[in-house]
Structures are given as C-alpha cells and as structure tokens.
Amino acid sequence: MVTKRAVLLAKIRNKIVYTCQWAVDNADQIDYIDPSPRPMKTLNLWKTKTLPISGADCSETATGIYFSAGAPDPNHNNYNGIGNTRIMFSTNPFITKSEVRHGDIGLFVDANGLATHAIIAMVRYGDSVFTHGSASGPHIYTLSQEQSYHLSESLVWIRVS
C-alpha cells in the first residue's frame, strides 16, 4: 500500500528534477559566483523561477532548487538564507549509492573532511547529476564526468529529511 507521505515525497523529488532541468534549459540566464560566507540571496528567485538568477554557488543553487520544489531546507535553517555544503554535510544523514534516488544531494569531500561541492541526483543511483560549479552555468553530467573534476575528493550522498 502506497502511503500519502510516499506520494508526496515522490512529487517533491519529481519537482526537484524538473527544476534542475529548467535551470539547465535557462543556463544562459543563471550566473555562478565563487562560494564565500554570505547570506543566500537568490532563494525567492528560484522559488518563483524569476530570471535572471545571478550570484549563486553550488550549495545556494541546490538550496534554491529544494525551496522551489517544496522540499525541506537541506541546511536545516528553515530557508533563512544561511547555508553551504559544510552545513549540508554536517546536518543530514548519509546514504549509500544503492539508496540514492532522484533528488538526493551528493557532496564532494576533500582530504581534510570538508565538503566542497554539491550536486543533485537526476536518476536513481545518481548516475546522472545536476551541477552548478562554473560560470558556464548549470549542467547535467554523468556521474563519472562530474567526478573527473573532483579526482582528489570522495563523494558522499545525503538524504534531506
């Protein structure tokens, strides 16, 4: 028997993937900014899908996509504008690759144990991922393509709840 909660979660996951695809389709109007400690300022633009979206890094983009989809804040700050990959890493449970579903967040972690980059799984097991880590705009890559940019880092998957 499928529960109402399961149906709701499936709809949220589908909205996350839809918003990722929307971002890629509008990549020429979505700018990247190098990460720095600063409040997230683009969340409402993501929610309303108002273009252009300027000045978001990978974690702000992932947070904005979750906000747009009606998902819980991956930073666990009630979408107050405070968040980054390190907060996501420290506040969400880890899952194995076999548990990854579309809409889950992957984090690349450096040798010092610091999360450096956030991606979103587009399909089960995360073999296709959404990423926004450069000025050329957001992209959808295979997981192996994205990992080629992070050769010295490990990948962990989190489930936001």
N, C-alpha and C positions, 0 to 999 in steps of 0.2 A: 504494500500500500504506500503510495506516494503522499507525503505529508504536505501541508500548506507551506511549511518552512522550506522544504526541499524545492518546491515550485518557485518560491520567492528567490531563493539563492540561485537557482538556475537562471531566472530572469535577470538578476543583478550581474551574474557572470556574462551573460549574453550582451548586456548593455556595456560592460567594460570592454569587451572585444569590439563591439560596434564603435565605441568612442575611439578606441585605438585606430581602427581602420579610418574613421573620419579624420583623425589627426594626420595620418599618412596622406590621405587624399587632399588635405589642405596644408601640406608641409611647407609650401612656399609662403604661408602667412603665419607660421609658428616659429619663433626665434628661440635660440638656445642662449643661455647665459652660464658662464662658469660658476660652479657652486661656491657659495660663500655663506657664512652665517648671516641670514637675513630673513625677515618675515616673508612668507609666501604671499604674493600679491595677485596671482592670476587665477585663484580658485573660482571666483564668480564667473570669469570669462569662460572657464572650462564648463561650468555648470550650464551656462546659457549658450555655449558654443558660439560666443561672440568673437569674431576675427577682426583684426589680427590679435594673436596672443604673443606677447613679447616679454622676454626675460624669465623664462622658466628653465630650470635644470632637470635632470632625470627624476629626482625624487619629487619635485614640485609637479612635474608632469604626471607622474604616477598618482600622486595625491589628488590632482585635479580630475583625472580620469575616474578615480574611485568616487569622488564627490559628485561628478556628473551622473554616475550610474546609480547613486543612492546607496553605495556600499559604505561600510564602516571606515572611519579615518584610519589609514594604515600607520599613522603616527600616534594614535590613541590620544589625541588632543582635541577632539570634537571640532575638527576643522577650524581651529583658531588661528591658523597661519604659521604655527610653529611645527617644524618637522624637517627630517632629512633621512638619508639612507641609514645613518647610525642609529637614529631613534627607531626606525622600522626594524632594524636588526635586533635591537635590544628589547622590543616590546611585543613581538609576535612569535608564535610557536613555529619551529622548523618542521618541514615535512620532507619526505623522501621524494626522489624524482618519480617514483611509481605512483605517488599520491598527487602529483601536480595535475591540476585541472585548468581549463582556460580561465583567465582572470587572476590566477595566483601571481605573486610577485617573487622574482628572483633577485638576489643581491650578490654582487661580486665582492669578495673579501680579500684584502691584501695580506701579506705575510705577518703584519702586526695585528691582525684580527679586526681591522677597521673596514666597515662596509664602504665601498667607493662608487658603486653604480647600481641603479635599479632598472629592472626590465619587467615586462608583463608577459606571461604565457598566453599565446593566442590559441593554443590547442592543448589537448591532454598530453601529459608528459613534457610539455614545454619545448617541443621540437621546432616550433615556430614562435618567435618572440617579437614583441614591440620594444623599441628602444628609442630614446631621445638623448643622445650624448654628444651631439656635434651641431655646429652651425648650419649644416646642410638639412636640418630638420629631422622630424621623427621618421623612423623606418621600421619595416618588418623584415627581419632576417631569419635564416635558420639559426638554431642554437649554436651550431658549430661555427657559423660565420661570426656571430656575436662573441663567442669565446675566443676567437682568433685575435680580438682586440684586448683581451684580458689574460694573456698567456701565463702571467705570474700570479694570477689570482684564482681562488676557488669560488665555486658558485654554490650558494645555499638558497633553498626555496622556503618561503614563509607563507602561512595561511592567515590572512587577516580575519579576525572574528570579533 
